[in-house]
Amino acid sequence: MNKKKLLKGKLEINTKGKFIIVSKNINHTIIVNESSLKYFDGDEVEFFISKRKRKGKYLATIEKLLNREKNSYVGNIQINENFAFAILDEKKIHVDVFIPRENIKKAQDGDKVIVEILNWRKNDLSPIGRVIEILGKPGDHETEIKTIIKQNELPLKFPNHVEEYAKNINKKISSKEIEKRRDVREILTFTIDPEDAKDFDDAISFRKTGKNIYEIGIHIADVGHYVEKNSILDKEALNRATSIYLVDRVVPMLPEILSNNVCSLRPQEEKYTFSAIFNINNKGEILEEWFGKSAIKSNRRFSYAEAQEIIETRKGKIRKEIALKKKEYKVKEEMVKAILILNEIATTLRKERKRQGSINFNKKEITFKLDEKKNPIEVIFKESKEANKLIEEFMLLANKKVAELFKKLKKEPSVYRIHDAPDKEKLKALKTIVKEFGYSLDISSREGTSRTLNKLLVEVKGTKEQNLIETLAIRSMSKAEYSTQNIGHYGLGFKDYTHFTSPIRRYPDILVHRLLNECLNKGKQKKQKGLSSKCKHCSERETSAIKAERESTKYMQIKYMQDKKEIKFKGII
């Protein structure tokens, strides 16, 4: 290899705290051959190989910095007489930031701040920066939540011009527009969502059309009707790419006037929707399918707890303790029957999905009950029951069928939700570990892996090793992402899959709605520019959102335990 050949790569800090370079050109470990580095984790650099070591490792010398992944960081400021230092929260940053007196602004000693890196001179031990935002005092609730949001480079408030644009959108439901759509306003329709939800993406309609045959409509908010392509609102939604659900708040992808009002499928309100409507028999067989724009009017909103009560009791009496209305009430018989039949069909669909190789990960999640000051007063384990699985199953069906339609009509490029097969080495490691506990895993084939993995997840339920094995199994999986290249979804066992059902909170779903609309109305799809880069951006934003959500949960766990020093808690290392 020519030592002076310049290559491009990205700096990463490995588990030993050392800088390595990740490059598309070299598949081996590249160690940075410098004792003092003026770079940060994630920086893009130009380098050349200076030496080849044993075991396929290389030593590299950095020629120059091409691009900093980040220019601003969160940290605590320590102020001296004529200058200050910012001690950054980011554990992978190996230096503090020097801040001259004139760049401190109004920050006070100990404040949590955001600092911008201005430069890093050749002989300086620390980069020079300036305070660009004061977040508040460490330990204060708002400060800590803002820190999580800012550390993950998530947007907080919408710009004024975006809010103004959203306010001026025509929100009226017109009879002229309804005439262009399939009118299902008279068909029994309802939503099932978490108790505290406000952004209702999806509704289900139900009616019997023959002996053991039912028309089931999966109606999704027609966000694309209001968010026009390349508009100010569309660009902002793409930038955000997803809504973020922190413990105490939602950072929405769309302004609240749309996410919680105009687009939200609220009860007793006429709404524009994009629908997937199926004729299905009681065996879960799809006899007929239809996709297109529609108009609905939801009859009722159910919480998951209310729908679960109907499934468990097979009656319409909703107890005061779980009722959204905070008082006991009776659900109409036709709705009770609809929910029970939908649950039976969903159960059948789920069994078939598992038979086809879908892996059943069912990790416990936690949420918190908060007081008026947003302090956690109770930790609650979220359990996925039949009502949750009912909605999940019909959303999976709609997503799968839209992707199959793209494939059938040969409409490429399209947007897919893909999930690659697990890494072989990780599977081998998992097989070795579970063998120590007396379990077996067949990793000789794709089908064998999914089948025995499902069997393993059932066998470990209720055992001491359950959490360990479930965690290791999840870590052995590849990460799901968005792509224009359809490789299927390994975890679900689907050859074709996309995201169609949550356009209020996921930008890829808006893209899918536009693609589907073109398929249905124009026959031949126009080439969509930049789909691949949009998929990459949405995948990256999703990763940041998940990280922020986990950090907010961890913060609340610590906050919950702070005043309980005398109480013993059980934990798993």
NUFI-656293 format. One line per 10 residues: number of its first residue (from 1); their letters; for each residue x, y, z of C-alpha. Coordinates in steps of 0.5 Angstrom, whole numbers, plus 500, padded with zeros to 3 digits. Example, Ala and Ser with C-alpha at 12.3 -4.5 7.8 and 13.67 -1.06 7.14 Angstrom:
<sites>
1	as	525/491/516; 527/498/514 $
</sites>
This chain:
<sites>
1	mnkkkllkgk	500/500/500; 503/507/498; 504/510/505; 503/517/502; 496/516/499; 491/520/503; 485/517/505; 479/519/509; 476/517/515; 472/518/522 $
11	leintkgkfi	475/518/528; 472/514/534; 475/513/541; 475/505/543; 474/502/549; 481/503/551; 480/511/550; 484/511/544; 483/514/538; 482/510/532 $
21	ivskninhti	480/511/525; 474/508/521; 475/508/514; 471/505/508; 478/504/504; 481/499/510; 477/494/513; 482/493/519; 484/497/525; 487/504/524 $
31	ivnesslkyf	491/506/530; 492/514/530; 500/515/531; 500/521/535; 501/522/542; 497/529/542; 491/530/539; 487/536/537; 481/532/535; 474/530/538 $
41	dgdeveffis	470/523/537; 467/523/530; 471/528/527; 472/527/519; 480/527/518; 484/526/512; 490/521/513; 495/516/511; 498/510/513; 505/510/516 $
51	krkrkgkyla	506/503/518; 503/496/518; 503/492/525; 502/485/526; 495/482/526; 492/486/521; 493/493/524; 495/499/522; 498/506/524; 496/512/521 $
61	tiekllnrek	498/520/521; 493/525/520; 494/530/515; 488/535/516; 482/536/519; 476/536/514; 470/537/518; 468/537/526; 462/532/527; 460/537/533 $
71	nsyvgniqin	462/544/534; 458/545/540; 458/541/547; 454/542/554; 458/542/560; 459/546/567; 463/552/567; 468/554/572; 470/561/572; 476/564/574 $
81	enfafailde	478/572/575; 480/573/567; 478/566/564; 474/560/565; 474/553/563; 468/549/561; 468/541/563; 464/538/558; 459/532/560; 461/528/554 $
91	kkihvdvfip	465/523/556; 469/522/550; 472/529/550; 479/528/553; 480/536/554; 476/542/558; 475/548/553; 478/555/555; 474/561/555; 476/568/555 $
101	renikkaqdg	473/573/560; 469/576/554; 466/570/551; 463/568/558; 457/572/557; 452/572/563; 454/565/565; 455/564/573; 460/559/576; 458/552/576 $
111	dkviveilnw	452/554/571; 451/548/566; 452/552/559; 453/550/551; 460/552/549; 462/553/541; 469/551/539; 472/557/536; 479/554/534; 485/550/537 $
121	rkndlspigr	491/553/536; 498/549/535; 501/549/541; 495/550/546; 493/544/551; 486/546/550; 481/549/545; 478/556/545; 471/557/546; 465/561/547 $
131	vieilgkpgd	459/561/551; 453/561/546; 447/559/551; 446/558/559; 442/552/561; 441/553/568; 444/550/575; 446/543/575; 440/539/578; 435/543/576 $
141	heteiktiik	429/539/573; 429/544/567; 436/544/566; 437/537/566; 432/536/561; 435/541/556; 441/538/557; 439/531/555; 436/535/549; 442/539/547 $
151	qnelplkfpn	447/534/548; 443/530/543; 442/536/538; 435/535/538; 431/541/536; 426/544/542; 422/550/540; 419/551/533; 422/557/529; 417/563/529 $
161	hveeyaknin	416/563/521; 414/555/522; 409/556/527; 406/562/523; 406/558/517; 402/552/521; 397/557/523; 395/559/516; 394/552/513; 387/551/511 $
171	kkisskeiek	384/547/516; 377/546/514; 374/540/512; 371/541/505; 365/537/502; 369/538/495; 375/534/498; 371/529/501; 368/527/494; 375/526/492 $
181	rrdvreiltf	376/521/497; 373/514/500; 367/516/505; 367/512/511; 365/517/516; 358/512/517; 362/506/519; 364/504/526; 371/507/527; 375/508/534 $
191	tidpedakdf	382/509/536; 386/506/542; 392/509/545; 396/511/551; 392/514/556; 396/521/556; 396/521/548; 394/527/544; 397/525/537; 392/520/534 $
201	ddaisfrktg	396/517/528; 391/511/527; 384/509/527; 381/502/526; 374/502/522; 370/495/523; 364/492/519; 361/485/518; 361/484/510; 359/477/510 $
211	kniyeigihi	359/470/514; 365/470/518; 368/476/513; 370/483/516; 372/490/513; 377/492/517; 380/499/515; 387/502/518; 386/509/517; 392/514/518 $
221	advghyvekn	392/521/519; 393/524/512; 399/529/514; 401/530/507; 395/534/505; 397/539/510; 405/538/509; 406/540/502; 413/537/499; 418/542/500 $
231	sildkealnr	414/547/504; 417/551/510; 413/546/514; 416/540/510; 423/542/511; 422/543/518; 419/536/519; 425/533/515; 430/536/519; 427/533/526 $
241	atsiylvdrv	425/527/522; 421/524/529; 418/526/535; 421/525/541; 418/522/547; 422/524/554; 419/522/561; 416/529/562; 414/532/555; 414/530/548 $
251	vpmlpeilsn	418/534/543; 414/534/537; 416/533/529; 410/538/527; 407/544/531; 402/542/536; 397/545/532; 398/540/527; 400/534/531; 395/535/537 $
261	nvcslrpqee	389/538/533; 388/538/525; 392/532/524; 390/528/530; 384/523/529; 380/526/535; 373/523/536; 367/526/533; 371/530/529; 371/529/521 $
271	kytfsaifni	378/528/519; 382/526/512; 386/520/512; 390/515/508; 387/508/509; 389/501/508; 382/497/508; 382/489/508; 376/484/507; 379/479/512 $
281	nnkgeileew	376/472/514; 376/469/521; 382/465/519; 386/472/518; 386/471/510; 386/477/506; 380/476/501; 381/484/498; 385/490/499; 384/497/498 $
291	fgksaiksnr	389/503/499; 387/510/498; 385/517/501; 379/517/505; 375/521/510; 373/518/517; 369/520/523; 372/517/529; 366/515/534; 370/514/540 $
301	rfsyaeaqei	377/514/543; 379/508/548; 385/508/552; 389/501/552; 387/500/559; 379/501/557; 380/496/551; 384/491/555; 378/491/560; 373/489/554 $
311	ietrkgkirk	378/484/552; 378/481/559; 371/481/561; 368/481/554; 363/486/557; 362/493/556; 363/496/563; 369/500/564; 371/501/571; 372/508/574 $
321	eialkkkeyk	379/506/576; 381/506/569; 376/510/565; 378/516/561; 372/520/563; 374/518/571; 367/515/572; 364/508/570; 361/508/564; 358/503/559 $
331	vkeemvkail	361/501/552; 356/500/546; 355/493/544; 357/494/537; 364/496/539; 365/491/544; 363/486/539; 368/489/534; 374/489/539; 373/482/541 $
341	ilneiattlr	373/480/533; 379/484/532; 383/481/537; 381/474/535; 383/476/528; 390/480/531; 391/473/535; 391/469/529; 395/474/525; 400/474/530 $
351	kerkrqgsin	401/466/530; 402/466/523; 407/472/523; 411/468/529; 410/461/524; 413/465/519; 420/467/523; 418/473/527; 422/474/533; 418/476/539 $
361	fnkkeitfkl	422/480/543; 418/483/549; 423/487/554; 420/490/559; 419/498/559; 418/503/565; 415/509/565; 413/514/571; 408/517/575; 409/525/576 $
371	dekknpievi	407/530/581; 405/537/579; 412/539/579; 414/533/574; 418/529/580; 417/522/579; 413/519/585; 412/512/582; 415/507/577; 411/503/573 $
381	fkeskeankl	413/497/569; 409/498/562; 406/491/560; 404/490/553; 397/486/553; 392/484/548; 390/491/547; 397/493/545; 398/487/541; 391/488/537 $
391	ieefmllank	393/495/535; 401/493/533; 398/487/529; 394/491/524; 399/497/524; 404/491/522; 399/489/517; 398/495/513; 406/497/513; 407/490/510 $
401	kvaelfkklk	402/491/505; 404/498/503; 411/495/502; 408/489/498; 405/494/493; 411/498/492; 414/491/490; 408/489/486; 408/495/482; 416/496/481 $
411	kepsvyrihd	416/503/484; 423/504/486; 426/507/489; 421/507/495; 422/508/502; 423/501/506; 424/499/514; 429/494/513; 433/490/518; 439/485/516 $
421	apdkeklkal	440/478/519; 444/478/526; 452/478/525; 455/471/525; 460/473/531; 455/475/535; 450/469/534; 456/465/536; 458/469/542; 450/468/544 $
431	ktivkefgys	450/461/543; 456/460/547; 453/464/553; 446/460/553; 449/454/553; 453/455/560; 445/456/562; 443/449/559; 440/452/553; 441/451/545 $
441	ldissregts	441/455/539; 441/453/532; 445/458/528; 446/454/522; 441/458/518; 436/464/518; 430/460/519; 433/456/525; 436/462/528; 429/465/529 $
451	rtlnkllvev	425/459/530; 430/457/536; 431/464/538; 424/465/539; 424/458/543; 429/461/547; 426/467/549; 420/463/552; 424/458/556; 428/463/560 $
461	kgtkeqnlie	421/467/562; 421/467/569; 428/465/570; 434/469/574; 438/469/567; 432/472/563; 434/479/563; 441/477/561; 439/473/556; 434/477/553 $
471	tlairsmska	439/483/553; 444/479/550; 439/477/544; 437/484/543; 444/486/542; 446/480/537; 441/483/532; 442/488/527; 439/495/528; 433/497/524 $
481	eystqnighy	434/503/519; 431/506/513; 433/505/506; 431/505/499; 434/498/498; 429/493/500; 433/487/504; 427/485/508; 426/485/516; 429/480/519 $
491	glgfkdythf	426/481/526; 419/481/523; 420/475/518; 417/480/513; 420/480/506; 417/487/505; 416/492/510; 416/500/511; 413/505/515; 406/508/513 $
501	tspirrypdi	402/508/520; 405/514/524; 406/520/519; 405/525/525; 411/523/529; 415/520/523; 418/523/517; 419/517/513; 412/515/513; 410/522/510 $
511	lvhrllnecl	415/520/504; 411/513/504; 405/517/503; 407/521/498; 410/515/494; 404/511/495; 399/517/493; 403/517/486; 403/510/485; 395/510/486 $
521	nkgkqkkqkg	394/516/482; 399/516/476; 401/509/475; 408/511/474; 412/514/480; 416/520/478; 424/519/481; 424/522/488; 430/526/489; 434/525/495 $
531	lsskckhcse	431/519/498; 437/515/500; 440/521/504; 433/522/507; 433/515/509; 440/516/512; 438/522/516; 432/519/519; 435/513/521; 441/518/525 $
541	retsaikaer	435/522/528; 432/516/530; 438/514/534; 439/521/537; 432/520/539; 432/513/542; 438/516/546; 435/522/549; 429/518/551; 433/513/555 $
551	estkymqiky	437/518/558; 431/522/560; 429/515/563; 435/514/567; 435/521/569; 428/520/572; 430/513/575; 436/517/579; 431/523/581; 426/518/584 $
561	mqdkkeikfk	432/514/588; 435/521/591; 431/522/597; 430/514/598; 437/513/601; 435/508/607; 431/504/602; 434/498/599; 433/497/591; 434/490/587 $
571	gii	438/491/581; 442/488/575; 449/489/574 $
</sites>
